[in-house]
């Protein structure tokens, strides 16, 4: 029975991958590329290359939807042909009937996660590079303006507790790929002495592992707030962390990063104090991890809805799949909105659609078994 149901699930699943990928690719990429070909003179060969590079991104989104469609179609056909009635008359429970769909859902979840981690980000990065080179508007792979980095240090209070205090604030007005410009640094790292560094520009010196500042002024500030000394310089070497440069050079879209890369980026920007970017990336991290599990959730939902006595065609199954998928993505938007208003944290906002789909599937399964 397991082999029979699993074999029946394969072909509708593959059909769904092709169908949903084609729909997503047409709406998300093809129309824009055709406009660029006709209006901007984008070479047709380049457009085709970008289309192929964008294909993995939409295949990753098609996996959960295809799992839902295949389960609805297969279990719906088994129900309409009375095969499920025959199996249940032999003592096979509803849980046992749905077990193959759960097993296939777990397998597809693992494949989808690996696919989204290993293939999709690299393909998206290459597609962006090809498009930018083709239209001669290659944007630099770094943050151009308003680089902000805050460094903290731990101090021991008189009562024995440890507290984090602001040690330095690093601000650069812009970055051209090699040189920071318009810098202001507030340094509170030394007890009893604060300093302000204002500089026209600065470059990272990899050999000395320090910053070379050019055409600037150092203001030494006493604890009472008065200026202790003012030093003007044409070039000055300062031992500061490299982190601001790392932040400036990392500005890829979250679709071009896997989970490990997003975690590394989060560790950088958490030191910068850019709360808007931190919140955005925390949510994207949870969404990336939750999406593959939608394959399992949709498998349970599709199987339980298909097991119910019905007479549905393949077209009806496809239509029902679209309704459920639209509801799923509406929950994604709802989770994002509630996260922005501070109602949900990043974890719950990112996992809300998958948890809701999983809960609905389990509820339907228990109800059907009664």
N, C-alpha and C positions, 0 to 999 in steps of 0.2 A: 504493500500500500504506500509506504514512504517513497519507494523508488518510482512508483507510478505517478504520484502527485508531484514529486520533485521534477520529474521529466516533463510533465505537463506545464510546469511553471516556467521552464527555460525559454521556450519560443515567445510567449507573450511578453516576458521580461525584455528580451532582445528587441522585440518590436517596439516596446515602450521606449527603450533607450534611443533607438533611431528616430522615433516620432517626436519625442519631447526635445531631443537635442536639435533636431531640424527646426522645430518651432522656436526654441530659445535662440539659436544661431541666426535665424532669419530676422527676428525682432530685435535682438540685441546687437548684432554686428553687421549683418548683410546689408540692411537698408542704409546704414551710415557709410559703409564702404562704397556702395553704388553711388551715393551722393558725392563722395570724394573723387571717384573715378570720373564722373560726368562734369563736376563743377571745378575740382581742384587739379585735375589731370593726374591723379594717382595711377601709376602703371597697373594694368590688369594683373600682371604676374605678382606684383607686390600685394595687391588686394587678396589674391588667392592664397598667398603665403600667410598673410595675417589671419585669414579665415580659418586655415588649417591649424594655426597656432592657438586660436581661440577655441577650437573644438573641444579640447580636454576640459576647459572650464565649464562648458554647458553639459558635457557628459557627466561630470561630477554632480551637477544639479539634477540630471535626469535619472540617476540611480534610485533615489527614494520614490520618485513619481512612478517609475517603471515597476518597482516592487508592489506598489499599491495597485496599479493597473493589472498586473499579472495575477495577483491573488484574487481580485474581484472577478476577473474573467474566468479563471480556472475553477474556483470554488462555486461561482455562479453557474457555470456549465455543469459541474458535477451535481449541483442541487437541482437544476432544471431537468437533467436527464435521470433523476431519481437514483443516481449512484450513491449519493450520501445517505439516502434512506435505506438502501441495501446494506451499506456499511454499518449504520447505526442499528439496524435490525440484527446484525451479527454481534452486537455488544460493544461496538467501537464508540467511545465517548467523544464529545465535541472537543475536549482538550486534546485527545489523541489525533483527531482529524486535523487540528490546527498545528500540530507539532512540526510537520514538514515545512510549513510556511515560516514558523519561528526559526527553524534551523537554517533555512535559506536566507532569512532576514539577517541573522547573525553573520553568515558568511559574506553577504553583500555589504553589510556594515563594515567589516574588516577590510574588504577590498576597496570600498569607497574611501575609507580613512587613509589607507596607504596611497591611493591614487591622488587624493587631494593634497597629500603631503609631499609626494615625490615628483609628481608630473605637472600638476596644475600651476603652482607658483612659477616654476621655471618657464613654462610655456607662455604664461601671461607676461612675464618680464621680457621675453624675447619678442613677443608681439608688440609690446609698447616701444621697444627699441627700434624695431623695423619700421613702424609707423612714423615715429619721430624723425628718423633719418630720411624717410621718403618725402615728407612734407617740409623738410629743411627747417624744422622748428624744434630741434632736439633740446629738450629742457634738461638742465643739469641734474645729476642724481644727487642733489644736495638741497638743503633748505636755504633759500636765498636771503631772507630777511628775518630780523627779530629772533636771534638765537639767544635763549635765556637758559642759564644753568645755575642751580643753587647747590652748594656743598654744605653738608652738616657734619658736626663733630659731637661726640659723646663726652659729657663732663660729669664728674661725680659731685653731687650736692653735699652740703654739710651733714645732712641727715642720712647719707649713705646711698640715696637713690641716684640713678644715672638718668640724665636727660639729654636730649638732642638739641643743640643750639646751632643757629646759622653761622657758618664759618666764612663762606665766600658767596658772592653773587657775581656772576659773569654775564655781561650783556654785550652783544655785537649787533650793530645795525644791519649789516649785510655780509654776505660771504660769496666770493666769486669762484670758488673751487679750490683756491690756494691760499688766499689772504682774507683774514677777517678785517672788517673796516668799521670805524666808529665804535670803539670799545670803551666800556666803563666797567671797572671792577671795584667792588666794595669788599675789603678784606678785614674780617674780624677774627682771624685765626690766632693772633698774638694777644695775650692778656695785657691790658693796660695801654695798648697801642693799636689804633685802627688806621688803615690807609685807603686812599681812593686813588685809583689809577685811571687816568683818561688818556687814551692813545688814538692816534689817527688810524693805525693799522697794526696787525700782528700776524706772525706766521709760526706754525709749529715746527720746531727743530727736532727731527727724529733722532739725530745723533746724540744731542745733549738731553733729549727728552724734556724739553722746556719750551717756553714761548719766547720769541724775539719780538719785542714791541718797538714801534718806530714813531718818532715825533710825538711825544706825549709829556705828561706831567704826573708826578706822584705827590699827593697831598698826605702828609702825616698828621693825624688828628689825635690830640691828647684826650684822656678820659673825660675832662671837663668840657669837651666840645671845641676847644680852641685849636687853631692850626699850630703844630709844633715846627713843621718844616715844609718847604715846597721845593721839589727837585724837578728840573726840566731835563729832558734827555732827547737825543736823536735816535739812540738804539739802546734798549735795556733788556736783559735776559731775566725772566721770572720763572720760578719753578711752580707751575700750576698744572692741574690735571689735564689730560688730553680729552676728557669727556665732552667738552663743548664742540670740539672738532668732529667727534663721532656722531654727536646729535645732528650737526649741520650736514653731514654727509649721508645721513640716513633719512630718507623721506619717501621711500617706496610705498606704494599703495598696499593695504593689507591683503588684497587679492594676489599680490606678488610675493607674499611671505607665507611660510608654513608656521606651524605652532611654535616650533623652537625659535625661529627667527623673530616672531612677534614677542615671545618672552624676553629675548635679548634686547629688543627695541624698548620694551616696557621698562626694563631695568635702567636703560639710559634716560628715558624721558621722565621717569619718576624722580630722578635727581634734578631735572630741569625745572620742576614746579609747574609745568604746563598742564594744568588740570583738565582742560578741554581735550587735549590729545590723549592724556592718560585714560580718561573715561571712555573715549572712543575706542582705543585699542583694547582695553579690558573687555568691552562688549564684543568686539570682533573676535577676540580669542575664544570666548565662550561659544559664540555662534559657530566658529569653525569646528570646535570639538563636538557640538551637539548635532550638527547637520547629518553626519553619517548614521547616527542612531535613529534618524527619521526612517531609514530603511527598515529597521526592525519594527518601529512603531506602525508604519504604514502596512507592513506585512501582517501584523496582528489585526489591524483595522480592516484591511481588505479581505482577509480570510474569514473573520467573524461576520462581516456583512455579506459575503458570498455564500456562507453556509446556510443562511436563512432561506426557507422555502420561497422560491421566486421563479419567474420566467423572464429573464433579461437577455437582451442581445448584446453583442460586442460593442455596438455603438452606445448602448445605454451604460455599459461598464466604463467606457471611455469618458462619457459625459459626467458620470458620478465621480470618476477620478479627478476630473478638472474642478468640480465643486469642492471636493475635499482639499485639493492642492491650493486653491484660491483661499480657502479658510485658513490653511496652514500659514500661508504668507501674510495674510491679514494679522494673524497672531504675532508674526515676526515684527510687523510695523507697530502693533500695540505694545509689545514688549519694549521696543526701542523708545516709544513715547513715554511709557511709564518709567523707564530708566532715566530719561532726560529730566523728568519731573521729580526724581528722587524717590519714587514709590518702591521700585524694585532695585536690588543690587545687580551687578553685572552678571552674576551666575544665573539668577532666576530669570532675568530678562532674556539672556541668551538661550536658556533651556526651556523657556515657557512653551513654545510651539511643540517641541518634542515631548515634553512632559504631558501636555494636553492631549496629544495624539496617542501616546502610550496609555494614558489614563482612560481615554475613550475606548480604546481597543480592549483593555482588560475588563472594563465595565460591561461592554457588549458581550464579551466572552462568558463572563460569569452569568449574566442575565440569560444568554442563550442556553447555557447548560442547565439552568433551572427549568 
